[in-house]
Amino acid sequence: MNHPTGLTFRDATDADVDTLVALVESAYRGEASRVGWTTEADILDGQRTDPEGVREIVKSPDSRLLVVERDGRAVACCQLEHRGEYAYFGMFAVSPVLQGEGLGKVVMAEAERQVRETWGVTEMHMTVISVREDLIAWYERRGYRRTGKTSPFPYGDERFGIPRRDDLRFELLVKPLV
């Protein structure tokens, strides 16, 4: 779907898997991620995702992986998963060289609009690593609220990265979609 911003939003296919893995990795891991502000390079080493994880989302009947393109190139993505009364927002990545230009706000607003219209959900949920205060503050400015509910970080499962500290956990953030 073409958007007034010159962006195109579409569902990912198998052909997008490698591109999306590279996009997600560039936004969160390694030296390349330091160009943007969403880097997790100081708290996690290793991978953020892998082709199998991305392909699983693409194939899942309850999930969509939204690809955001500008001039035919993937510049952002996010996972949208239908979970009954609410939708889950995950795997959100914006190209590090484009961060800070308002692209994330546009992608998030479009994702919220789509889940409201497509699935009729009234809330969006997400989990964020609780020590990512800057990222949580960004989501709060978009209307998300901290719930205080946490879940453990999957220590020992390198598919989610190799932690550089021992106090990581996920915090649930929720936004009403009205």
Beta strands, then each sheet from edge to edge (+ up, - down):
strand 1: 7-11
strand 2: 44-45
strand 3: 63-70
strand 4: 73-83
strand 5: 86-94
strand 6: 123-129
strand 7: 145-152
strand 8: 162-163
strand 9: 169-176
sheet 1: 1+ 3- 4+ 5- 6- 9+ 7-
sheet 2: 2+ 8-
end
